[in-house]
Amino acid sequence: MNIAIGTKNPTKVNAVKNVFGQEMTYYSFDVPSGVSSQPFSDEETIQGAINRSEKVCKDEIDLGIGLEGGVTETDYGLFLCNWGALSSRSLEKPIIAGGARILLPEEIARVLKEEKIELAEAMERFTKKEDVRSNEGAIGIFTSEILTRTSMFEQVVRMLYGQYLFHQNR
């Protein structure tokens, strides 16, 4: 099976490979999400995942997977959110799944809202580390790496794959 992933970010690529296994053929493409660089709602984050999955689901590709991280405002504060989409020529529309959520510290939320920067940039300032998005991610920082960005996206990919198998077996 040929699987295309709508990013070259290693945390997302590894999440897909960890779920589908080594017997698949993988392609990763740097494709634009079609949404803002820092999605600020579930809807925008979902749309980014769908856009990525559809852009990579081409002729010789069996499954296109898009994974998108964002933030969403609630009455309780700003939460980290993450969504995925799986596209296939055998499906009428993409399959969608969401993952873990965690309340962001107020100092991070304030920076995102006031400065309109990406969470990745805010995390680099906060942690004094480089390229947090390609490593443990904000989720890893705020859970003491009990959950990392890769394992968070693995959960989303598992749900996508499970739904895909369900649709194929109907």
ZAMARGU-4260 file (C-alpha; in steps of 0.2 Angstrom, whole numbers, plus 5000, padded with zeros to 4 digits):
<rodrens>
0) 5000/5000/5000 | 5006/5017/4995 | 5004/5030/5009 | 5007/5049/5007 | 5009/5060/5021
5) 5006/5079/5019 | 5021/5085/5029 | 5039/5081/5031 | 5039/5084/5050 | 5047/5069/5058
10) 5035/5068/5072 | 5020/5066/5061 | 5029/5055/5048 | 5035/5043/5062 | 5017/5043/5069
15) 5010/5036/5053 | 5024/5024/5050 | 5022/5018/5068 | 5004/5014/5066 | 5004/5007/5048
20) 5020/4997/5050 | 5036/4994/5039 | 5028/4984/5025 | 5020/5000/5017 | 5028/5012/5005
25) 5028/5030/5012 | 5030/5047/5003 | 5030/5063/5013 | 5027/5079/5004 | 5029/5097/5011
30) 5011/5104/5006 | 5003/5119/5012 | 4989/5117/5024 | 4978/5131/5016 | 4975/5138/5034
35) 4984/5150/5045 | 5001/5145/5051 | 4994/5144/5068 | 4976/5137/5067 | 4966/5145/5081
40) 4950/5134/5081 | 4945/5116/5079 | 4937/5120/5063 | 4953/5128/5055 | 4964/5114/5062
45) 4952/5101/5054 | 4952/5110/5038 | 4971/5110/5038 | 4972/5091/5040 | 4959/5088/5027
50) 4968/5100/5014 | 4984/5091/5017 | 4977/5073/5015 | 4968/5078/4999 | 4983/5087/4992
55) 4994/5071/4993 | 4981/5058/4988 | 4986/5057/4970 | 4985/5043/4956 | 4997/5030/4963
60) 4993/5034/4981 | 4981/5023/4991 | 4980/5034/5006 | 4983/5052/5009 | 4986/5057/5027
65) 4985/5075/5034 | 4989/5079/5052 | 4987/5097/5059 | 4991/5104/5076 | 4982/5120/5082
70) 4974/5128/5097 | 4956/5131/5102 | 4948/5144/5114 | 4936/5137/5127 | 4928/5145/5143
75) 4942/5137/5152 | 4956/5144/5142 | 4966/5140/5127 | 4969/5121/5123 | 4981/5113/5112
80) 4971/5103/5099 | 4976/5091/5085 | 4967/5083/5071 | 4970/5071/5057 | 4962/5067/5040
85) 4963/5051/5029 | 4959/5053/5011 | 4957/5038/4998 | 4949/5037/4981 | 4938/5023/4989
90) 4930/5035/5001 | 4917/5048/4997 | 4925/5061/5009 | 4940/5061/5021 | 4939/5052/5037
95) 4943/5064/5052 | 4949/5060/5070 | 4955/5072/5084 | 4967/5068/5098 | 4973/5074/5115
100) 4970/5091/5122 | 4979/5100/5136 | 4976/5117/5143 | 4990/5128/5139 | 4998/5139/5153
105) 4992/5157/5153 | 5009/5164/5148 | 5009/5154/5132 | 4991/5158/5128 | 4994/5176/5131
110) 5009/5176/5119 | 4999/5167/5105 | 4984/5179/5106 | 4994/5195/5108 | 5009/5192/5096
115) 4999/5180/5084 | 5014/5169/5083 | 5015/5150/5081 | 5014/5139/5096 | 5031/5131/5090
120) 5039/5149/5092 | 5031/5152/5108 | 5038/5135/5115 | 5055/5138/5109 | 5055/5155/5119
125) 5048/5146/5134 | 5059/5131/5134 | 5075/5139/5126 | 5075/5124/5115 | 5076/5123/5096
130) 5064/5114/5085 | 5052/5108/5098 | 5039/5104/5085 | 5050/5091/5077 | 5054/5083/5094
135) 5043/5082/5109 | 5031/5096/5105 | 5021/5106/5117 | 5012/5091/5123 | 5029/5083/5128
140) 5035/5098/5137 | 5018/5100/5147 | 5017/5081/5151 | 5035/5079/5156 | 5036/5068/5140
145) 5023/5055/5146 | 5015/5060/5130 | 5025/5066/5115 | 5020/5074/5099 | 5023/5058/5090
150) 5013/5047/5102 | 4999/5060/5102 | 4998/5060/5083 | 4999/5040/5083 | 4983/5040/5093
155) 4975/5051/5079 | 4982/5040/5065 | 4976/5024/5074 | 4958/5031/5074 | 4959/5036/5056
160) 4966/5019/5051 | 4953/5010/5062 | 4939/5020/5054 | 4946/5016/5036 | 4946/4998/5040
165) 4928/4999/5046 | 4923/5007/5030 | 4932/4995/5019 | 4924/4980/5028 | 4906/4987/5027
</rodrens>
